[in-house]
Amino acid sequence: MSTGQLFAAHRLLQQAIEELAAVSGPAAGDDELFSALTVCEGAARLLERLSIGAVAALQRRGVFAERGYRSTVTALGDLLGWERSDARRRLTVAEHAVETVALDGTALPARLTATATVFAAGNCSARHAEIIARVLDTPAARRLAPDVWAAAETQIAAKAGDYSPADLHAWATALVDTLDQDGPEPDDRPPVPVNELSVTRNPDGAGGRIKGRFDDPTMFDAIATVVDAHSAPPTADDDRSAGQRQAEALADACAFVLDHADVPARGGERPHLTVTVRLDDLEGRARAGCLDVGGALTPEQLRLLCCDARVVPVVLGGEGQPLDVGRARRVISDGLRRAVAARDRGCARCGRPPSWCEIHHVIPWESGGATSIHNCTMLCRACHRLVHHGGWAVLLRNGLPQFLPPRWIDHGRRPRSRPRHTVQLPDLDPPAHPCRPVDVARPGPRPARE
C-alpha cells in the first residue's frame, strides 16, 4: 500500500467513525446504541487483526532486530506505547493465529488454522486467540496425538465466539484434560529439590519483596541460623513483630557481608575486560578492537564498552609486540557514578536499578566529551545498546536526561523522559519546627497571619 492509499484509507476510517458517532449520539435510542456497540466491537476486532498482521510481518522480516531491539515486546512498547503484557499478547497471536509467507513467497497456514479463520473473520478477540494458543501449548495438550490436538483446536475455536475469555479458558482446559486420558507418565523418582530466591523491586523504586524456597536443608539452615541469631529481641521493650525482626536481621547480615567480605563487585566496579587498541585509533573512531579472550569488536561495540570501563593503555610496536602496559584508569570514577545514580535513580530510560546499569557519555568520550555529571547518564545494558545501535539519542535538558526516539517510532522525535517520583514544592514558608518535613498535600489553605 502506497502512502497515498494509506492516507485515503485513514480518511475513510475517520468518516466512518464520524458517522457512527452521529448515529450513537445523545439522541439515539436504546436499539441504536446496542447496534452501535456491536458495530464498534466488530470494527475493533478487524482493526486488531490488521494490527497483529503487521506485527507478524515485521517480526518475520526481522525489522525490530535490524533496528537494535532484541525484544519485539520492547520495540512495540516504544513504538505504540503498549504495556508489555499487551505487546506480549499480540505477539503470541501473531505467532500462532496469522498466516505467514515463506522466503519464496508461498503462503503458509497459521499454526492454529481454525483459530486463524475465526480471528480473521472478527468472530473472536485477540485475547480469545491468545488463550487458545496458551491452552494448546500446555503439557497436557502436547501429549495429545496430532489428529486429536487438531480436533481439539477446531472445537475450542468454534466456541470462542460464545464464551468470554475466562469461560473459554476454563472450558478449553477441561476439554484438553478430558482428551488427555493417560495423563503424565508415572515418575517414581523423588522430586527434584527446589532452591530459589526472587528479589523484586517495587515499581516506585523504594523497597521491594524477597521471596524464597530452600529444599536443601544445609542452605536453609545456614540462612535460618543467621537470621535467628540476629533477630532475638535485644530488650524486653522491643515491640517489633517476629517478621520485622527477621527482616532487619537479614538486612544487617547482608550489610555486614558487603562491608567486610570479599564480594564480587556490582555497579561501582564492573567486570574487567582488556581491549587492545591504539589510543589514536580510538580517538579517531577506531576500525576495530580485540578482546583479551579473543574475538574482535566493531567500532560501535567498542564505543559502547568504553562509556564506562577501565582503560589500560597498551603501547604496541610496529609488529604488534607490547612495549609498555600502563596502569589501569577508570573512565567513570566511583564518586561520579554515585552522583549520576543519585540523580537518575537507575536507568534513566526504563528504571532498572543502578546495579544493572552503566554510565553513558552524552557527547562521546572519544569525541572530547567531558567525563562529568553534566555529560553522563545512567543506562541499563539494553537501553545503552539502543542508544548506540538503535537510533535513540539522549540529551540532558535542565540537568535531567531525555531521550529522542528514532524517526520510525516518532517522526517528530519528541523527547521522552521517565516520570520523576519527587514532587517539586513551590516556595513555602519554613515549617514551624525545623525537623518537621513539609507535607506535599495540605488539607486546605494556610490561615492568614495576623
C-alpha positions in Angstrom: 0.0 0.0 0.0 1.4 3.4 -1.0 1.4 6.4 1.3 -1.4 8.0 -0.7 -3.6 4.8 -0.3 -2.8 4.8 3.4 -3.9 8.4 3.8 -7.1 7.7 1.8 -7.9 4.7 3.9 -7.4 6.8 7.0 -9.8 9.5 5.8 -12.4 6.9 5.0 -12.0 5.4 8.5 -12.4 8.8 10.1 -15.5 9.4 8.0 -17.0 6.1 9.2 -16.2 6.9 12.8 -17.9 10.3 12.5 -21.0 8.7 11.0 -21.0 6.1 13.9 -20.7 9.0 16.3 -23.6 10.8 14.8 -25.8 7.6 14.9 -24.9 6.9 18.6 -25.2 10.5 19.8 -27.2 11.6 22.9 -30.5 11.5 20.9 -30.0 7.8 19.9 -32.4 5.3 21.2 -31.6 2.1 23.1 -31.7 -0.1 19.9 -29.4 2.3 18.1 -26.9 2.3 20.9 -26.9 -1.5 21.1 -26.3 -1.7 17.4 -23.5 0.9 17.6 -21.8 -1.1 20.3 -22.0 -4.3 18.2 -20.6 -2.5 15.1 -17.8 -0.8 17.1 -16.7 -4.2 18.7 -16.7 -5.8 15.3 -14.7 -3.0 13.7 -12.2 -3.0 16.7 -11.6 -6.7 16.2 -11.0 -6.3 12.5 -8.6 -3.4 13.1 -6.9 -5.5 15.8 -6.5 -8.3 13.2 -4.8 -5.8 10.8 -2.5 -4.6 13.6 -1.4 -8.0 14.6 -0.9 -9.0 11.0 1.5 -6.0 10.7 3.3 -7.2 13.8 3.6 -10.7 12.3 5.1 -9.3 9.1 7.6 -7.1 10.9 8.6 -9.9 13.2 9.1 -12.3 10.3 11.3 -9.8 8.4 13.5 -9.2 11.5 12.9 -5.4 11.3 13.0 -4.8 15.0 16.3 -6.7 15.4 17.8 -4.7 12.5 16.9 -1.5 14.4 18.7 -2.6 17.6 15.9 -4.3 19.5 16.5 -7.8 20.9 12.9 -7.9 22.1 9.9 -7.3 19.9 7.9 -6.7 23.0 10.1 -3.7 23.9 10.1 -2.4 20.4 6.2 -2.4 20.3 6.1 -0.7 23.6 8.3 2.1 22.4 6.5 2.4 19.0 2.9 2.2 20.2 3.0 2.8 23.9 1.7 -0.7 24.7 2.1 -2.3 28.1 4.5 -5.3 28.0 1.6 -7.6 28.8 -0.5 -6.2 25.8 2.5 -6.4 23.5 3.2 -10.0 24.6 -0.4 -11.0 24.0 -0.4 -9.6 20.5 2.9 -11.2 19.7 1.6 -14.6 20.8 -1.4 -14.2 18.5 0.8 -13.0 15.6 3.0 -16.2 16.0 0.1 -18.6 16.2 -3.1 -17.2 14.5 -1.8 -15.3 11.5 -0.8 -16.8 8.1 2.9 -16.5 7.2 4.8 -16.2 3.9 7.8 -18.4 3.1 11.0 -17.0 1.6 9.8 -17.9 -1.9 6.5 -16.0 -1.4 4.4 -19.1 -0.8 1.6 -18.5 1.7 1.9 -20.8 4.8 -1.0 -21.6 7.1 -1.1 -20.4 10.6 -0.1 -22.8 13.4 -3.7 -22.6 14.7 -5.6 -22.8 11.4 -9.1 -22.9 12.9 -8.3 -20.1 15.3 -6.8 -18.0 12.5 -10.0 -18.4 10.5 -12.2 -17.3 13.4 -9.9 -14.5 14.3 -9.6 -13.2 10.7 -13.4 -13.1 10.4 -13.6 -10.9 13.6 -15.6 -13.6 15.5 -13.1 -13.6 18.4 -10.8 -11.1 20.0 -7.0 -11.3 20.3 -7.5 -12.3 24.0 -9.5 -15.3 22.9 -6.9 -16.3 20.3 -4.1 -15.9 22.9 -6.0 -18.2 25.4 -6.4 -20.8 22.7 -2.7 -20.7 21.9 -1.7 -21.0 25.6 -4.1 -23.8 26.4 -2.9 -25.8 23.4 0.7 -25.4 24.5 0.3 -26.9 27.9 2.0 -30.2 28.8 -1.4 -32.0 28.7 -2.1 -30.6 25.2 1.4 -31.6 23.9 0.7 -35.2 25.0 -2.2 -35.5 22.6 -1.9 -37.2 19.3 -1.6 -34.8 16.4 -5.1 -35.6 15.0 -6.6 -35.3 18.5 -4.8 -32.0 19.0 -6.1 -30.6 15.7 -9.7 -31.7 16.5 -9.4 -30.0 19.9 -8.2 -26.8 18.4 -11.2 -26.8 16.0 -13.6 -27.3 18.8 -12.1 -24.6 21.0 -12.0 -22.1 18.1 -15.7 -22.8 17.4 -16.6 -21.8 21.0 -14.5 -18.6 21.0 -17.4 -16.5 19.8 -19.8 -18.0 22.5 -17.7 -17.6 25.6 -15.9 -14.8 27.4 -12.1 -15.2 27.6 -12.2 -16.6 31.2 -15.0 -19.1 30.4 -13.2 -20.1 27.2 -10.0 -20.8 29.2 -11.9 -23.0 31.7 -13.8 -24.9 29.0 -10.8 -25.4 26.8 -8.7 -26.6 29.8 -11.4 -29.1 30.8 -11.6 -30.4 27.2 -7.8 -30.9 27.0 -7.7 -32.6 30.4 -10.5 -35.0 29.2 -8.7 -35.9 26.0 -5.5 -36.5 27.9 -6.8 -39.6 29.4 -3.5 -41.2 30.3 -2.1 -38.1 31.9 1.6 -37.7 32.5 3.8 -40.8 32.7 4.3 -42.0 36.3 7.6 -40.9 37.8 8.9 -42.8 40.8 11.9 -40.6 41.2 11.9 -38.3 44.2 11.0 -34.7 43.5 13.9 -32.5 42.5 14.8 -30.1 45.3 13.9 -26.5 44.7 16.2 -23.8 45.8 15.2 -20.4 44.5 15.2 -16.8 45.6 13.4 -13.9 43.9 14.1 -10.3 44.6 11.5 -7.9 43.2 11.7 -4.1 43.5 8.6 -2.0 44.0 7.5 -0.1 40.9 8.4 3.3 42.5 11.9 2.1 43.3 11.6 2.2 47.1 11.9 -1.2 48.7 10.6 -4.5 47.4 9.9 -8.1 48.1 12.1 -11.1 48.7 10.6 -14.5 48.4 12.5 -17.8 48.6 12.2 -21.5 48.9 15.1 -23.8 50.0 14.5 -27.6 49.9 18.2 -28.1 50.6 18.4 -28.4 54.4 22.0 -27.1 54.6 21.2 -24.0 52.6 18.1 -23.3 54.6 19.8 -24.0 58.0 22.6 -21.6 57.1 20.2 -18.8 56.4 17.9 -19.6 59.3 20.7 -19.7 61.8 22.0 -16.3 60.8 18.5 -14.7 60.9 17.6 -16.4 64.2 20.9 -15.3 65.8 20.3 -11.6 64.9 16.5 -11.4 65.3 16.2 -12.1 69.0 14.7 -9.1 70.9 17.6 -7.1 72.4 15.4 -5.9 75.3 12.0 -6.6 76.8 10.8 -3.2 75.4 11.3 -4.4 71.8 7.8 -4.4 70.4 8.7 -5.4 66.8 6.9 -8.4 65.3 8.8 -11.5 64.5 8.6 -10.8 60.8 10.0 -7.3 61.3 12.9 -8.5 63.4 13.8 -11.3 60.9 13.7 -8.8 58.0 16.0 -6.4 59.8 18.3 -9.3 60.8 18.7 -10.4 57.2 19.4 -6.8 56.1 22.0 -6.4 58.9 23.7 -9.7 57.9 23.9 -8.6 54.2 25.2 -5.2 55.2 28.0 -6.8 57.2 29.0 -9.0 54.3 29.1 -6.0 52.0 31.3 -4.1 54.4 33.7 -6.9 55.4 33.6 -9.8 53.0 35.2 -10.3 49.5 32.0 -9.8 47.4 32.0 -9.8 43.6 31.7 -6.2 42.5 28.5 -4.9 41.1 27.6 -1.4 40.0 30.6 0.5 41.4 33.1 -1.9 39.9 32.3 -3.5 36.7 33.7 -6.8 35.4 37.0 -6.1 33.7 37.8 -6.7 30.0 41.1 -5.8 28.5 40.7 -4.3 25.0 43.8 -3.8 22.9 43.6 -0.9 20.6 45.8 2.1 19.8 44.6 5.2 21.6 44.9 7.4 18.5 42.8 4.9 16.6 40.1 5.0 19.3 40.0 8.8 19.3 39.9 8.8 15.5 36.9 6.3 15.5 38.7 3.0 15.6 38.1 0.4 13.0 38.2 -2.5 15.4 39.4 -3.6 18.8 40.5 -7.0 20.2 39.4 -8.6 23.5 41.9 -10.4 25.6 39.8 -13.6 25.3 39.8 -13.4 21.6 37.3 -12.0 19.1 37.0 -8.6 17.5 34.8 -5.6 18.4 33.1 -3.4 16.0 33.6 0.4 16.4 30.1 0.8 17.9 30.7 -2.1 20.3 34.0 -0.6 21.3 32.5 2.8 21.9 29.7 1.3 24.0 32.2 -0.6 26.1 34.3 2.5 26.6 31.5 4.5 28.0 32.1 3.0 31.4 35.2 0.9 31.7 38.7 0.6 32.9 41.2 1.9 30.4 44.5 0.0 30.3 46.9 1.7 27.9 48.9 -0.8 26.0 51.6 0.5 23.6 52.2 -1.7 20.7 55.3 -1.8 18.5 55.3 -1.8 14.7 55.0 -5.5 14.5 52.3 -5.6 17.2 54.6 -6.6 20.2 53.6 -5.0 23.5 56.2 -2.4 24.5 54.6 -1.0 27.6 51.5 -1.6 29.7 50.3 1.3 31.8 48.3 1.4 35.0 44.5 0.9 34.8 42.5 4.2 34.9 38.8 4.2 35.3 36.8 6.3 32.8 34.0 6.8 35.4 35.1 7.3 38.9 33.2 5.8 41.8 32.2 9.2 43.1 30.8 10.3 39.7 28.9 7.1 39.4 27.2 7.6 42.7 26.3 11.2 41.8 24.7 10.1 38.5 22.9 7.2 40.2 21.5 9.7 42.8 20.2 11.9 40.0 18.9 9.3 37.6 17.9 6.7 40.2 18.8 3.8 38.0 18.4 3.6 34.2 17.2 7.0 33.1 15.1 5.4 30.3 13.5 2.3 31.8 14.1 2.5 35.5 16.2 -0.6 36.1 18.2 -0.4 39.4 21.6 1.2 39.4 23.4 -2.2 40.0 22.3 -3.2 36.5 23.4 0.0 34.8 26.4 1.6 33.0 27.3 5.2 32.6 26.9 6.7 29.1 28.6 9.8 27.8 26.1 12.0 26.1 28.9 13.6 24.0 31.1 10.6 23.2 34.3 10.2 25.2 36.4 9.7 22.1 34.9 12.9 20.6 36.1 15.0 23.6 33.0 14.7 25.7 33.7 15.5 29.3 33.5 12.8 32.0 31.3 14.8 34.3 27.8 14.7 35.6 26.7 17.3 33.1 27.7 14.9 30.2 26.8 11.5 31.7 23.6 9.5 32.3 22.9 6.0 33.7 21.6 3.3 31.3 21.0 -0.4 31.7 22.7 -2.6 29.1 19.6 -3.0 26.9 18.9 0.8 26.8 22.6 1.6 26.4 22.6 -0.7 23.3 19.6 1.1 21.8 21.3 4.4 22.2 24.5 3.1 20.4 22.8 0.9 17.8 19.0 1.5 17.7 18.8 5.2 16.6 17.8 6.6 20.0 19.6 9.8 21.2 20.0 11.1 24.7 20.3 14.7 25.8 20.4 16.5 29.1 17.9 19.2 29.5 17.7 21.3 32.7 20.2 18.8 34.1 17.9 15.8 33.5 18.2 13.1 30.8 15.7 13.0 27.9 15.5 10.5 25.0 14.8 11.2 21.4 13.3 8.1 19.6 14.3 7.3 16.0 12.0 8.7 13.3 10.4 5.3 12.5 8.9 5.4 16.0 8.1 9.1 16.2 8.7 11.2 13.0 8.9 14.4 15.1 11.4 12.8 17.5 9.6 14.3 20.5 11.7 14.0 23.7 10.6 11.3 26.2 11.6 11.0 29.8 10.9 8.7 32.7 8.4 10.2 35.3 10.1 11.6 38.4 8.6 10.4 41.7 9.7 13.5 43.5 7.3 16.5 43.8 8.7 20.0 43.4 7.2 22.2 46.0 6.7 25.9 45.5 8.4 28.4 47.7 6.7 28.0 51.1 7.3 29.4 54.5 9.6 27.3 56.6 7.8 24.8 58.8 7.2 25.7 62.4 9.6 23.0 63.6 13.0 22.8 61.9 12.9 18.9 61.9 9.4 18.5 60.7 9.0 18.0 57.0 6.5 19.9 54.9 3.5 17.8 53.8 3.2 17.6 50.0 -0.7 17.6 50.2 -2.0 20.3 52.5 -5.6 19.9 53.8 -6.6 23.4 52.9 -5.4 27.0 52.5 -2.9 28.3 55.1 -4.6 30.7 57.5 -3.6 34.3 57.1 -1.1 35.8 59.5 -2.3 38.4 61.9 
